[in-house]
Amino acid sequence: MTNGLARASVRFRPSSFVGTLVALLLGAAVVTACGVLLQTGLTAGLQPTRYASAPVVVAAEQTVKIQKKVGEDTETQEQTTPERARTDAALVGRLTALPGVAAARPDTAFPLTATTGGTPALTGAPALTGRGYAALGIAGPADRLTEGRAPGANEVVLDADTAHAAHLAPGANLTLSAPGGTAIYRVSGLAAPQTTGATAWFADTTADRLSGHPGRIDAIAVQPRDGVSAAALAAQVRQAVGGDAKVYSGDGRGAVEHPALGEARTLLIGLGGTFGGYATMTAVFVVMSTVALATGQRAREFALLRAIGATPRQIRRTIAAEAVLVAPVAAALGILPGLALARWWFGQLVDRGAVPEGIRLDVGPLPMLAAVLTCTLAALTAGFLAARRPSRLRAAEALGEAAVEAPRPGKVRTVLGLLFAAGGIAVATVAASLDGAKAAQTALGVVMLLMLAVALLGPWVARIAAAVLGAPLRAGGAPGSLAADNTRANARRLASAITPIVLVTAFCGTLLILQSTLSHTSGENVRAGVTADQVIGATGPGLPAGTAERAAKVPGVHTAVGVLRTGLVVESGGRLSSAPALGVDGDPARLPEVLDLDVRSGSLADLGRATDTIALSTSLADALDAGVGDRVPLRLGDGTAVRPAVVAVYGRGLGVGQAVLPRAAVAAHVTTGYDSQVLVADAPGADRTAVAAGLGALAGSSVTDRAGFVAQADKDMELNGWANTVMAGVLGGFAAVSAANTLVMTVLDRRREVALLRLAGTTRRQVRGMMRWEALLVAGTGLTVGAVIAWITLVPVTRGIADASPYVSPMLALPLAAGAVLLCLGATGLPVRALLRTRPVELGAARQ
C-alpha cells in the first residue's frame, strides 16, 4: 500500500515532485564537485622526470609543523612554506660515504637572464635555469657532456638545444645574470638536450655563489651500487640523514621536483574540504527546506488518509518510500553537472597557475556515493520531520488541522531558533575580539548559525514583515490589501519563500563584500602608501642583483630602495598561517620617501640596526601579541626559525606587506633571490622624463609610475579574491535556483486560493498585482534579513583583517538587490500567468 501511495503521489503531484527533484539534483551537483576536488587534493601527485633515474632523493620538507595538545590527543598543524625549503650541502659528503651509495649528486636550480652588454644574448630561447656541474648526470646516463669540457671559474656549459638556438658554440662569450650577480662567461662545452628546459651548468663553487643561498641545496639525488635495492638504499640514507632532511622514494620524488605540488594540494583540500563542508551543509539545508515544503503542502492529503484509516506508521513509510524513489534518481542526475563543475573549477585553477599542469582530476566513486547518500538522508529526515505532526493527529482532528495554518510555530522550533540566533551573535561577538585570521575563520560559521535561526524562526520573521509592511501594502489598492492579508494569514508559506532569498543574500553578501572590502582597502593603502615617483619592474624572473645600487647612481635620483617579495609563516592561537612580507634594500631611514607605511609606533630607520629586526603591520602585530621591543618567533619563507626584534608597527599592511625586514635577512631564504621592484624618488627639480629614460637603460627592467606597484601586489590575495567570487557564484547560484524553485512550488500550490479569488470576482490583473506585491515583500524581507546577517558576520572580520568597516560597493549591492527582486518577480509571475490561463471553475476542480 505505501509503495502505491508513494508512486501515486509522485505521479499526480508533478509540481512538488519536480521541485524536490531540482533541489536534490542541485545539492548532489555541489556535493559531487566539492568531493572530487577534495579527493584530488588528497591523492594529487606528479611522476618524477628529472629524478626518475635516482631511486632516492633527499630534500628538506616543504612544510612547517607544530603540535598541540587537544585533551589527551596530539593534533598536528601544517603550513606549506611560501618559499622553497633547502637542505645543508654538507649532507652530500655524509651520503657519499655510505656503503650502498654509488653517487650522491647535489642539485640546485636558480633562474638566469641573458643580457646583451656587447655579447650575444639568448634571444628567442626559453627561460634559462642555472645548476652546478655536479648535477649533470642526475637524469640518467644520457644526461652528460657531449662536446668540450667541464666549466671553470668563469665558464659555463649549455645544453645543446639552447646553444644551437642562440648560435653559440664552445669558446663564445655570454653575459648571464643570476641572483648572486652578473658576469660574462665563456662557453666551455655542450651537454645533451634537457627534457626539463634550457639549462646552464657552472662550476660547483660558482653555482653555489650565484644561487643566492650559499651552502644550501635543493636536493640530493642518490644512486645505489650494484646489487643494492631501492628499499635498502632508502633505509641507509634515512639512518644517515636523521632529522636533518627528508628521504623521498617512489612517487614521492615528484613532490621534490615540483615544489608547487604541496601548495596545490593544500588549496584543493581547502576548497574541497573547508568550503565543501559549508557547501554540503547548504545543500542539505536547501534540500531539507524544499522537501519539508513539499511535504507540508500535502497536509490535506495526509488528513484524508488519516480520516479513512491510515496509520501514522503507514504515512511515515509512504514518505520514506517517496524519498527512496526520488532522492537517488535526482542525486544520480546531479552527478554529471557536479563533475562538469569540478572540471571547470579545476581547469580554472590550472590556468591561474595555482595547480601544476601535470596534476589530473581524480574522479572516483566516493564523492558520487557521498552525494547520493547525503541527499537521500536529507530528504528522509526532512520528510519525517515535516509529517511528524499530521501523522500523529487523531483522524477526527486531521482535516480540521489541515484546513488552516497553525496559529504559531511549535515551542521546540522556536526555542531552537532562538538558541541558534544567540549562538550566531555570540560567535560574532567573540570574533570581534580576535585577530583578522581567526575572525575570518568564524565567518561562514556565523552565517550558518544565523541561517538556521532564520529557517526555524521563519514564520515569526514573516509575521513581523507582514505587520511592518502591511500598511504600505494596503496603500497599493486592492492587490496590496490582498497581499497584506495573505501574508499575515499564511506566514509559514511566506517564510518558505523568504528563507532562500536570505540564503542568497547572506552567503553572496558575506563572500563578495569581504572581497570588496579587502580590494578597496588594499587599493587605498597602495595609493596612499606608495609615494615613489618611479617604479622599476622586472621583465624576466626578477631584477638583476645590484639594480637598486645602479638606480641610485642615475642622475636625478634621490632615493632607490629595492623590494624583494617573500612570505613568512606565523603561529597564532595554535594555528599556522602565511603572511606576505617585504625585504628592503638600501637605507631603511629613507624608506618613507618611497613607501609611507603609516608608522604607528617605533621607527623604520631601526631596521638597519641589525639583520634580526622586523616591522609588523598592526594586524600581524595583534595576531602575534607583539609590540616595539618584543622578539617574535616566526619562520622565514623557507621555514627557517628566527626571533627578530620588532622595531616598528605600521598601519598600511594590506596590499603592501604584513611585515618588512632587511633584505639581507631574507635573501638566502627565498626561492629566487631577485628583487621584484625598485622604488625610486626623484631629486627635487629633476626632470622626470630624463630620470625615467636613465632608469630604463638598466638591463632587464621596465619603468612605470606608482601604479606599477599594484601589478606586483600579493598574488595570494588575487587568487583568494577569485576563489571567493567562485564560491559566491556556486553557493549563490545554487541558492538562487533553489529560491526560484521554492517560489514556483508555493505559487502552484495556491490553485484553490486563486480559484476562490477568481470566483469571488477578483480580476486577473488584481491577482497578478497581489502576487507581485507578495514577491516584492519576499524580496525586501529576504534582502534585509540577509544583509543584517552579512553585516553581523563581516564587521569583526573586516576590523581584524583590514582595520576597516565592511565596504559595500554600489556596483555590487545594486545588482545583488536587483537580481533578488527580479528573481522573486519572475519565479512568482510566470506560474501565476499559467494558473490564470485556466477558468476559475476548472482551477477549483483541479484542486479537489
C-alpha positions in Angstrom: 0.0 0.0 0.0 2.7 2.5 1.0 4.6 2.0 -2.2 1.5 2.5 -4.2 0.7 5.7 -2.4 4.3 7.0 -3.0 4.1 6.2 -6.7 0.7 7.9 -7.0 2.0 11.0 -5.2 4.9 11.3 -7.5 2.6 10.8 -10.5 -0.3 13.1 -9.5 1.7 15.9 -7.8 4.1 16.9 -10.5 4.9 20.4 -9.2 6.1 19.1 -5.8 7.9 16.2 -7.5 9.7 18.5 -9.9 10.6 21.0 -7.1 12.0 18.3 -4.9 13.9 16.8 -7.9 15.5 20.1 -8.8 16.6 20.7 -5.2 18.1 17.2 -4.8 19.8 17.4 -8.2 21.5 20.7 -7.4 22.5 19.6 -4.0 24.1 16.4 -5.4 25.9 18.5 -8.0 27.5 20.8 -5.4 28.5 17.9 -3.1 30.0 15.9 -6.0 32.0 18.9 -7.2 33.5 19.6 -3.8 34.1 15.9 -3.1 36.0 15.5 -6.4 38.3 18.5 -5.6 38.9 17.1 -2.1 39.7 13.7 -3.4 42.1 15.2 -5.9 43.8 17.2 -3.2 44.3 14.1 -1.1 45.6 11.9 -3.9 47.4 14.5 -6.1 50.9 13.5 -7.3 53.3 14.1 -10.1 55.6 11.5 -11.6 59.3 12.4 -11.4 61.0 13.3 -14.6 64.4 14.7 -13.7 64.7 12.3 -10.7 63.3 9.2 -12.5 66.8 7.6 -12.6 67.5 8.3 -8.9 65.6 5.8 -6.7 66.2 8.0 -3.6 66.1 11.8 -3.3 67.0 13.8 -0.1 65.4 17.2 0.4 64.1 19.5 3.1 60.4 19.1 3.9 58.4 21.8 2.3 56.1 22.3 5.3 56.2 23.7 8.8 54.6 21.6 11.5 53.5 22.3 15.1 51.9 20.0 17.6 49.4 20.9 20.3 47.5 19.1 22.9 43.8 18.6 22.4 42.6 16.9 25.5 44.6 13.6 25.7 45.3 13.7 21.9 48.1 15.5 20.0 47.0 17.4 16.9 49.5 18.4 14.2 49.1 21.6 12.3 50.8 22.0 8.9 51.6 25.0 6.7 53.3 24.8 3.3 56.3 27.1 3.2 55.9 30.2 0.9 59.4 29.7 -0.5 61.4 26.6 -1.4 63.0 24.9 1.7 66.6 23.8 1.2 69.0 21.4 2.9 72.6 21.6 4.0 75.1 20.9 1.3 77.3 19.1 3.9 74.9 16.1 3.7 76.4 15.2 0.3 79.6 14.1 1.9 77.8 12.1 4.5 75.8 10.3 2.0 78.7 9.6 -0.4 80.4 7.7 2.4 77.6 5.2 2.7 78.4 1.6 1.6 75.3 1.3 -0.6 75.7 4.6 -2.4 77.3 4.8 -5.8 76.8 8.6 -6.2 75.1 11.4 -4.3 74.7 14.4 -6.6 73.7 17.8 -5.2 71.1 19.6 -7.2 70.2 23.3 -7.1 68.3 25.3 -9.7 68.2 29.1 -10.0 66.8 31.3 -12.8 69.1 33.1 -15.2 68.7 36.0 -17.5 70.9 36.7 -20.5 71.7 40.4 -21.1 73.4 41.9 -24.2 76.1 44.1 -22.8 78.0 43.8 -26.0 77.9 40.0 -26.1 75.3 37.6 -27.5 72.0 37.1 -25.7 69.7 34.1 -25.8 67.1 35.8 -27.9 64.1 33.6 -28.5 65.3 31.0 -26.0 63.0 29.8 -23.2 63.7 30.6 -19.5 67.2 29.5 -18.6 68.0 27.6 -15.4 71.4 27.5 -13.7 72.8 24.5 -12.0 76.0 23.2 -10.5 78.1 20.9 -12.8 77.9 18.1 -10.2 74.2 17.8 -11.1 74.9 16.7 -14.7 74.0 13.0 -14.9 71.1 13.1 -12.4 68.6 12.5 -15.3 70.4 9.3 -16.3 73.4 8.1 -18.5 72.2 10.2 -21.4 72.5 13.3 -19.2 76.2 14.0 -20.0 78.7 16.3 -21.6 78.7 15.8 -25.4 81.2 18.5 -26.5 84.0 20.5 -24.9 85.0 20.2 -21.3 83.7 20.9 -17.8 83.3 24.6 -16.8 86.0 26.5 -14.9 85.6 29.5 -12.6 84.3 31.9 -15.3 82.9 29.3 -17.7 79.5 27.7 -18.4 78.2 24.6 -20.2 75.0 25.0 -22.1 72.6 22.2 -23.3 72.9 21.6 -27.0 69.4 22.8 -28.0 69.8 26.1 -26.2 73.2 26.7 -27.6 72.2 25.9 -31.2 69.1 28.1 -31.0 71.3 31.0 -29.9 74.0 30.2 -32.4 76.6 29.7 -29.7 79.5 27.2 -29.7 82.3 26.4 -27.2 84.5 29.4 -27.0 81.7 32.0 -27.3 81.1 34.5 -24.5 77.8 35.1 -22.8 76.6 37.7 -20.2 74.4 36.0 -17.6 72.6 37.5 -14.6 71.8 35.3 -11.6 70.6 36.1 -8.0 74.2 36.2 -6.9 75.5 38.6 -9.6 76.0 39.4 -13.2 79.2 38.5 -15.2 80.5 37.4 -18.6 81.0 33.6 -19.0 82.8 31.6 -21.7 81.0 28.6 -23.1 83.3 25.7 -22.3 81.2 22.8 -23.6 77.8 21.5 -24.6 75.6 18.9 -22.8 72.8 16.7 -24.0 69.4 18.3 -24.6 67.3 18.6 -21.4 63.7 17.5 -21.0 63.3 20.0 -18.2 64.1 23.1 -20.2 67.1 25.3 -21.2 70.0 24.7 -18.7 73.4 26.2 -18.0 75.9 24.4 -15.8 78.5 26.3 -13.8 81.5 25.1 -11.7 80.1 24.0 -8.4 81.7 26.8 -6.4 80.4 29.4 -8.9 76.9 27.9 -8.8 76.9 28.0 -5.0 77.6 31.7 -5.1 75.3 32.6 -8.0 72.3 30.7 -6.4 71.9 33.4 -3.8 71.9 30.8 -0.9 75.5 29.6 -0.4 75.8 26.3 1.4 72.2 25.3 0.8 71.0 23.0 -2.0 67.6 22.0 -3.3 68.0 18.2 -3.2 70.4 15.3 -3.4 69.9 12.6 -5.9 71.2 9.3 -4.6 72.0 6.3 -6.8 72.8 2.8 -5.5 75.7 0.5 -6.0 75.1 -2.7 -8.0 73.0 -5.2 -6.1 71.6 -2.6 -3.6 67.8 -2.4 -3.8 65.9 0.9 -3.6 64.4 -0.1 -0.2 67.8 -0.9 1.3 69.3 2.3 -0.1 66.4 4.4 1.3 66.9 2.7 4.7 70.7 3.5 4.7 70.1 7.1 3.7 67.3 7.6 6.2 69.5 6.5 9.0 72.4 8.7 7.9 70.2 11.8 7.4 68.3 11.5 10.6 66.2 14.6 11.2 68.2 16.9 9.1 66.2 16.3 5.9 63.5 14.0 4.5 64.0 11.0 2.3 61.8 10.5 -0.7 61.4 7.5 -2.9 58.8 6.2 -5.4 56.2 8.8 -6.5 57.2 11.0 -3.5 60.2 12.2 -5.7 57.7 14.1 -7.8 57.0 16.4 -4.9 60.7 17.4 -4.7 60.9 18.0 -8.4 57.7 20.1 -8.3 57.5 22.1 -5.0 54.3 23.7 -6.1 52.6 20.4 -5.6 52.3 20.9 -1.8 50.6 24.3 -2.2 48.2 22.9 -4.8 47.2 20.0 -2.5 46.6 22.4 0.3 44.5 24.6 -1.9 42.4 21.7 -3.3 41.9 20.2 0.2 40.8 23.7 1.5 38.4 24.2 -1.4 37.0 20.7 -1.3 37.1 20.2 2.4 36.5 23.5 4.2 34.3 25.1 1.5 32.9 21.7 0.6 31.8 21.3 4.2 29.8 24.5 4.1 28.6 23.8 0.6 27.3 20.4 1.8 25.6 22.0 4.8 24.0 24.5 2.5 22.9 21.7 0.1 21.4 19.7 3.0 19.7 22.9 4.3 18.2 23.7 0.9 17.1 20.1 0.2 15.5 19.7 3.6 13.7 23.0 3.2 12.3 22.0 -0.2 11.3 18.5 0.9 9.7 19.9 4.1 7.8 22.4 1.9 6.6 19.7 -0.5 5.6 17.5 2.4 3.9 20.4 4.3 1.8 21.2 1.2 0.3 17.7 1.5 -1.2 18.2 4.9 -4.7 17.9 3.4 -3.8 14.7 1.7 -2.4 13.2 5.0 -5.5 14.3 6.8 -7.7 12.5 4.3 -5.5 9.4 4.6 -5.9 9.5 8.4 -9.7 10.0 8.1 -10.0 6.8 6.0 -8.0 4.8 8.5 -4.3 5.1 7.5 -2.0 4.7 10.5 0.8 7.1 11.4 3.3 4.4 10.5 1.9 4.0 7.0 2.1 7.7 6.4 5.7 7.8 7.6 6.5 4.7 5.4 4.9 6.5 2.4 7.2 9.5 2.9 10.2 7.2 3.2 9.2 5.3 0.0 8.9 8.6 -1.8 12.3 9.7 -0.7 13.8 6.3 -1.8 12.0 6.8 -5.2 13.0 10.4 -5.8 16.2 11.1 -4.0 18.6 8.5 -5.5 17.4 9.3 -9.0 17.7 13.1 -8.5 21.1 12.7 -6.9 22.3 10.5 -9.7 21.2 13.1 -12.3 23.2 15.7 -10.4 26.4 13.8 -10.6 27.2 14.7 -14.2 26.6 18.5 -13.6 28.8 18.1 -10.5 31.6 16.5 -12.4 31.3 19.3 -15.1 31.5 21.9 -12.3 34.6 20.2 -10.8 36.3 20.0 -14.2 35.7 23.7 -14.9 36.8 24.7 -11.4 40.0 22.6 -11.6 40.7 23.9 -15.1 40.5 27.5 -13.8 43.0 26.7 -11.0 45.4 25.2 -13.5 45.0 28.2 -15.9 45.8 30.6 -13.0 48.9 28.7 -12.0 47.6 27.6 -8.6 47.7 23.9 -9.6 50.6 22.4 -11.7 49.6 21.3 -15.2 50.7 17.7 -14.6 48.1 17.0 -11.9 44.9 15.3 -13.1 41.5 15.5 -11.6 40.8 12.4 -9.6 37.2 11.3 -10.4 36.4 8.4 -8.1 33.1 6.8 -6.8 33.3 8.1 -3.3 32.2 11.7 -4.0 29.3 10.4 -6.0 28.3 7.9 -3.4 28.5 10.7 -0.7 26.3 12.9 -2.8 23.6 10.2 -3.2 23.6 9.3 0.4 23.7 12.9 1.7 20.7 13.9 -0.5 18.7 10.7 0.4 19.3 11.1 4.1 18.4 14.8 3.9 15.2 14.0 2.1 14.2 11.3 4.5 14.9 13.4 7.6 13.0 16.4 6.2 10.0 14.4 5.2 9.8 12.7 8.6 10.1 16.0 10.5 7.5 17.7 8.3 5.0 14.9 8.5 5.5 14.2 12.2 2.6 16.4 13.4 0.0 15.5 10.8 0.7 11.8 11.1 0.3 11.8 14.9 -3.0 13.7 14.9 -6.2 11.7 15.5 -8.2 11.1 12.4 -11.1 13.3 13.6 -8.7 16.3 14.1 -6.6 15.9 11.0 -8.9 17.6 8.4 -9.5 20.5 10.8 -5.8 21.0 11.3 -5.1 20.8 7.6 -7.8 23.4 6.7 -6.0 26.3 8.3 -2.4 27.2 9.0 -1.2 26.7 12.6 -1.5 30.0 14.6 2.1 29.9 15.6 5.3 27.8 15.3 5.9 25.0 17.7 7.7 25.7 21.0 10.6 23.4 20.2 11.1 25.0 16.9 11.0 28.5 18.4 13.4 27.6 21.2 15.9 26.0 18.8 15.7 29.0 16.5 16.4 31.4 19.4 19.3 29.3 20.5 20.9 29.3 17.0 20.4 33.1 16.8 22.0 33.6 20.2 24.9 31.3 19.2 25.4 33.2 15.9 25.5 36.6 17.7 27.8 35.1 20.5 30.3 33.8 17.9 30.2 37.1 16.1 30.9 38.9 19.4 33.8 36.7 20.2 35.2 37.2 16.7 35.2 40.9 17.3 38.0 40.3 19.9 40.1 38.1 17.6 42.7 39.0 15.1 41.9 39.0 11.4 42.9 35.4 10.5 41.0 33.9 13.5 38.0 36.2 12.9 37.9 35.2 9.2 37.7 31.5 10.2 34.4 32.2 12.0 32.7 34.0 9.1 30.8 31.1 7.4 30.1 29.6 10.8 28.3 32.7 11.9 26.3 32.7 8.6 25.3 29.1 9.1 24.1 29.6 12.7 22.1 32.7 11.8 20.7 31.0 8.7 19.5 28.0 10.8 17.9 30.6 13.1 16.1 32.2 10.2 14.9 28.9 8.9 13.5 27.9 12.3 12.1 31.3 13.2 10.9 32.0 9.6 7.2 32.2 10.4 8.0 34.8 13.1 10.1 36.7 10.6 7.3 36.6 8.1 4.7 37.8 10.7 6.9 40.7 11.6 7.5 41.6 8.0 3.8 41.4 7.3 3.0 43.6 10.3 5.6 46.2 9.4 4.8 46.3 5.7 1.1 45.7 6.0 0.2 49.4 5.9 2.4 50.3 2.9 0.9 47.3 1.1 -2.6 48.4 1.7 -1.7 51.7 0.1 -1.3 49.8 -3.2 -5.1 49.3 -3.5 -7.0 46.0 -3.7 -4.0 43.9 -4.8 -1.9 45.3 -2.0 -4.6 44.7 0.6 -5.0 41.1 -0.6 -1.2 40.6 -0.4 -1.2 42.1 3.2 -4.0 39.8 4.3 -2.4 36.7 2.6 1.0 37.3 4.1 -0.5 37.7 7.6 -2.6 34.6 7.4 0.0 32.4 5.7 3.2 33.2 7.5 4.6 29.7 7.1 4.2 29.8 3.3 5.8 33.2 3.2 8.7 32.0 5.4 9.4 29.2 3.0 9.8 31.8 0.2 11.8 34.3 2.3 14.4 31.8 3.6 16.1 31.0 0.2 16.4 34.8 -0.5 18.0 35.3 2.9 20.4 32.4 2.0 21.4 34.0 -1.3 21.9 37.4 0.2 23.8 36.3 3.3 26.2 33.9 1.6 26.9 36.0 -1.5 27.0 39.2 0.5 29.4 37.8 3.0 31.9 36.5 0.4 31.6 39.3 -2.1 31.6 42.2 0.4 34.6 40.6 2.2 36.5 40.6 -1.1 35.2 44.1 -2.0 36.5 45.4 1.4 39.9 43.7 1.0 40.3 45.1 -2.5 39.2 48.6 -1.6 41.4 48.7 1.5 44.4 47.3 -0.4 43.9 49.9 -3.2 43.7 52.7 -0.6 46.8 51.5 1.1 48.8 51.3 -2.1 47.6 54.7 -3.3 48.4 56.4 0.0 51.5 54.3 0.8 53.5 54.2 -2.4 55.0 57.7 -2.7 57.7 56.7 -5.2 58.0 58.8 -8.4 59.2 55.8 -10.4 58.8 52.1 -10.0 61.3 49.8 -11.7 59.8 46.4 -12.5 61.3 43.2 -13.9 60.8 41.9 -17.4 62.1 38.5 -16.6 62.2 36.4 -13.4 63.4 39.4 -11.4 65.7 42.4 -11.3 69.4 41.7 -11.6 71.4 41.9 -8.4 72.6 45.4 -7.6 69.8 47.1 -9.6 68.9 49.4 -6.6 72.5 50.5 -6.3 72.8 51.3 -10.0 69.5 53.1 -10.0 70.7 55.3 -7.1 73.6 56.5 -9.3 71.3 57.6 -12.2 71.3 61.4 -12.5 68.2 62.9 -10.9 67.6 60.0 -8.5 67.4 60.9 -4.8 66.5 57.6 -3.3 66.3 54.0 -4.7 65.1 51.1 -2.5 64.9 47.5 -3.7 61.9 45.4 -2.7 62.2 41.6 -2.5 58.8 40.0 -2.0 58.6 36.9 0.2 56.4 35.3 2.8 56.5 34.4 6.5 55.0 31.5 8.4 53.5 32.7 11.7 51.8 30.8 14.6 48.8 32.4 16.2 46.4 30.8 18.5 47.8 27.3 17.9 47.3 27.7 14.1 49.9 28.3 11.3 49.3 30.8 8.5 51.4 32.6 5.9 51.8 36.4 5.6 53.3 38.4 2.7 56.4 40.3 3.6 58.9 42.7 2.0 62.7 42.6 2.2 64.0 46.1 1.6 67.5 47.0 0.3 69.2 50.3 1.0 69.0 52.8 3.8 65.8 52.0 5.7 65.7 55.6 7.1 64.9 56.6 3.5 62.1 54.1 3.1 59.4 56.7 4.0 60.5 58.7 0.9 59.2 56.0 -1.4 56.9 54.0 0.9 54.7 55.6 3.6 53.6 52.7 5.7 51.8 54.9 8.3 54.1 54.0 11.2 52.1 53.9 14.5 55.0 53.2 16.8 58.8 52.8 16.6 60.9 53.8 13.6 61.7 52.1 10.3 65.2 53.6 10.5 66.0 51.0 13.1 65.6 48.2 10.5 69.2 49.0 9.6 70.4 48.4 13.1 70.8 44.7 12.6 69.5 41.9 10.3 67.4 40.4 13.1 64.9 43.2 13.1 61.4 43.4 11.7 58.5 45.9 11.3 55.0 44.5 11.6 51.6 45.7 10.4 49.0 46.3 13.1 47.0 43.2 12.2 50.1 40.9 12.3 51.3 42.6 15.5 47.9 41.9 17.1 47.9 38.3 15.9 51.4 37.8 17.5 50.5 39.9 20.5 53.8 41.8 19.9 54.9 45.5 20.2 58.0 47.5 19.6 60.9 46.0 21.5 59.5 42.4 21.6 61.1 39.5 19.9 58.6 37.5 17.8 59.1 33.8 17.0 58.3 33.1 13.3 59.7 31.4 10.3 61.1 32.8 7.1 59.8 31.8 3.7 61.8 28.5 3.7 60.8 27.5 7.2 64.0 28.8 9.0 63.1 29.7 12.6 64.1 33.2 13.7 63.2 35.6 16.5 63.7 39.2 15.2 63.1 42.2 17.3 60.1 44.4 16.5 61.3 48.0 15.7 58.1 49.4 14.3 54.4 48.8 13.9 52.6 50.3 10.9 49.0 50.6 9.6 49.2 50.1 5.9 49.9 46.4 5.6 47.1 45.0 3.5 48.0 45.2 -0.2 51.6 46.3 0.7 53.1 43.7 3.0 52.3 42.4 6.5 56.0 42.7 7.6 59.1 44.5 6.5 62.6 43.1 7.1 66.1 43.9 5.9 66.8 42.3 2.5 69.9 40.6 3.9 67.8 38.7 6.4 65.6 37.1 3.8 67.6 36.9 0.6 69.1 33.5 1.3 65.7 32.1 2.3 63.7 32.7 -0.8 63.1 30.6 -3.9 64.6 33.2 -6.2 66.8 35.9 -4.8 65.8 38.6 -7.2 64.2 41.9 -6.3 60.7 42.3 -7.5 60.9 46.1 -7.8 62.9 49.1 -7.1 61.1 52.2 -5.7 62.7 55.5 -6.8 62.2 59.0 -5.5 63.4 61.8 -7.9 65.6 64.5 -6.6 63.9 67.9 -6.1 63.7 69.7 -9.5 64.8 66.7 -11.5 63.4 66.1 -15.0 61.1 63.1 -14.5 61.3 62.1 -18.2 65.1 62.2 -18.2 65.2 60.2 -15.0 62.8 57.6 -16.4 65.0 57.3 -19.5 68.1 56.8 -17.4 66.4 54.1 -15.3 65.0 52.4 -18.4 68.6 51.9 -19.6 69.2 49.4 -16.7 69.2 45.9 -18.1 66.2 43.6 -17.8 63.9 46.3 -16.3 60.9 48.4 -17.2 59.9 51.7 -15.6 56.4 52.7 -14.6 54.8 55.0 -12.1 53.4 54.0 -8.7 50.6 52.1 -10.3 53.2 49.5 -11.3 53.4 48.5 -7.6 49.9 47.3 -7.8 50.7 45.0 -10.7 53.1 43.1 -8.5 50.8 43.1 -5.4 50.2 39.9 -3.4 49.3 37.1 -5.7 47.7 35.2 -2.9 45.1 38.0 -2.5 44.3 37.9 -6.2 43.8 34.1 -6.0 41.7 34.4 -2.8 39.6 37.1 -4.4 38.9 34.8 -7.4 38.2 31.9 -5.1 35.7 33.9 -3.0 33.9 35.1 -6.2 33.6 31.5 -7.4 32.4 30.3 -4.1 29.8 33.1 -4.0 28.8 32.1 -7.5 28.5 28.4 -6.7 26.6 28.9 -3.4 24.6 31.9 -4.7 23.7 30.3 -7.9 22.6 27.1 -6.1 20.6 29.2 -3.5 19.1 31.4 -6.3 17.8 28.4 -8.3 16.5 26.9 -5.1 14.8 30.1 -4.2 13.1 30.3 -7.6 12.2 26.6 -7.2 10.6 27.2 -3.8 8.7 30.3 -5.1 7.3 28.3 -8.1 6.2 25.5 -5.7 4.4 27.8 -3.4 2.6 29.6 -6.2 1.5 26.4 -7.9 0.2 25.1 -4.6 -2.3 28.0 -4.5 -4.6 26.8 -7.2 -7.5 26.6 -4.9 -6.9 30.0 -3.4 -6.6 31.6 -6.8 -9.8 29.8 -7.9 -11.7 31.2 -4.9 -10.4 34.7 -5.6 -11.5 34.4 -9.3 -14.9 33.0 -8.3 -15.3 35.9 -5.9 -14.9 38.4 -8.7 -11.2 39.2 -8.4 -9.8 40.1 -11.8 -6.7 38.5 -13.4 -4.9 41.9 -13.1 -5.7 42.1 -9.4 -4.4 38.5 -8.8 -1.2 39.3 -10.6 -0.9 42.5 -8.7 -1.4 40.7 -5.4 1.3 38.1 -6.3 3.6 40.9 -7.4 3.3 42.7 -4.1 3.9 39.5 -2.2 7.0 38.9 -4.4 8.3 42.3 -3.5 7.6 41.7 0.2 9.5 38.4 0.0 12.4 40.1 -1.8 12.5 43.1 0.5 12.4 40.9 3.7 14.9 38.4 2.4 17.4 41.1 1.3 17.0 43.0 4.6 17.5 39.9 6.8 20.3 38.6 4.6 22.0 41.9 4.7 21.8 42.1 8.5 23.3 38.6 8.8 26.1 39.5 6.4 26.8 42.7 8.3 26.9 41.0 11.7 29.3 38.4 10.2 31.6 40.9 8.4 32.1 43.6 10.9 34.6 41.7 13.2 36.2 40.0 10.2 37.0 43.3 8.3 38.0 45.1 11.5 40.6 42.3 12.2 41.9 41.9 8.6 41.6 45.3 7.1 41.1 47.6 10.2 38.1 49.0 8.4 34.3 48.7 8.3 32.8 46.5 5.5 32.9 48.3 2.2 29.8 47.8 0.1 30.4 48.9 -3.5 27.2 50.2 -5.2 28.3 48.2 -8.2 28.0 45.1 -6.0 24.9 46.0 -3.9 22.6 47.2 -6.7 23.0 44.2 -9.0 22.6 41.8 -6.0 19.4 43.6 -4.8 18.1 43.9 -8.4 18.8 40.2 -9.0 16.8 39.2 -5.9 13.9 41.3 -6.8 13.8 40.1 -10.4 14.2 36.5 -9.2 11.1 36.8 -7.0 9.0 38.6 -9.6 9.9 36.1 -12.3 9.5 33.0 -10.2 6.2 34.3 -9.0 4.8 35.9 -12.1 5.4 33.1 -14.6 3.5 30.3 -12.7 0.7 32.8 -11.8 0.2 33.5 -15.5 0.0 29.8 -16.1 -2.6 29.4 -13.4 -4.7 32.3 -14.7 -5.0 30.7 -18.2 -7.4 28.2 -16.6 -11.0 29.2 -15.9 -11.9 29.7 -12.3 -14.3 26.6 -12.2 -11.5 24.4 -13.7 -9.0 25.8 -11.2 -11.2 24.8 -8.3 -11.9 21.4 -9.8 -8.2 20.8 -10.3 -7.6 21.4 -6.6 -10.1 18.9 -5.4 
